[in-house]
């Protein structure tokens, strides 16, 4: 089925548009299951549909004086931060209106808001109305706002690029502007029935994959995150695939995604820098709570990678993210300078993960209520990972022998949040707060 609210969309293994919800036993529910009920729980899951700029604000004045409202209605994008920096949402503006009586300006949209897995909090008891607290936001791709060096605006009608040169005189004649068109640079795609086997990508450089934050995003599982099922290097339906000794720089979506059925994938000795979303991620598929078909990544090795400067566009980004994925080993990685957690487990499906001998610092630089390693487990899954006959209980995940600095907005070194159990955490060095255990 598709999400009734029309926001979140994913694709199944055949490329068909789908959307998935999840049952949640915890009062801090997320995902569009509660969104569609219209009343929700703790944070009031609602999607903003517009922003009204009061008549005496600077931006409202500029809209009235200088904006081409017709063009802005088809070109402008609003980006807004949710409270505590949990994620940013992007919205495609499709209406600009001015209240002649008050001078207030309203920017409205019908698409966007799917780049996070939680709704927005509101100020009244019936979970409807004005967003509270009001979020920081900015507007882009409006010609009248081209007023700072290195900003640019693209006119869709005339196919003209406007750029504010950071220097005296005209830009050099030999300058070249590159407009990325591909979000996926390399794809290795098979199926569970006919997997692609033993493909190695080694010693390559990847850059300039285009932004994906206004492509379709889905809710992977019972955590807070949303994700786009795509990346510069996309692996699905593979066995024994590896990405090694490669550099990913200024790819503007996810760098590497292991999707659906995957076994024994190796990601090692790579560098990731200035990545728009996640450096590396894995996202499986289930039939609601039933994971016994095995359509998910299992036995992935993430080793000796060097990842920094992530989440250029989306705050909800990690060096390693996984949802509906089991038996991952994270070993010997160096992760630093990210907006939220460096390692995020969106659920506990299957378990059996090992996180060892990693160095992590400067995570959570733009968010709070989070840790350098974060986990959720609001949705129970039935898998054959622990027991070939099937079990609701996952295998224990081990986190040991890591050096973790819980600085910036990191509340704890390891944040086992909202039902996260089945963790064995020992022999780590923590700077700052150590552990949080919220078993729901």
Secondary structure, 3 states (H helix, E strand, C coil): CCCCCCCCCEECCCCCEECCCCCCCCCCCCCHHHHCCCCCCCCCCECCCEEEECCCCHHHHHHHHHCCHHHHHHHCEEEEECHHHCCEEEEEEEEEEECCCCCCEEEEEEEECCCCCCCECECCCCCCCCECCCCCEEEECCHHHCCCCCCEEEECCCCEEEECCCCCCCCCCCCCCCCCCCCCCEEEECCCCCCEECCEEECCEEECCCCCCCCCCECCCCCCCCECCCCCEEEEEEECCEEECCEEECCCCCCEEEEEEEECCEEECCEEEEECCCCEEEECCCECCECCCCCCEECCEEECCEEEEECCCCCCCCCEEEECCECCEEECCEEECCCCCCEEECCCCCECCEEECCEEECCCCCCCCEEEEEECCCCCCEECCCCCCCECCCECEEEECCEEECCCCEEEEEEECCCCCCEEEECCEEECCCEEECCC
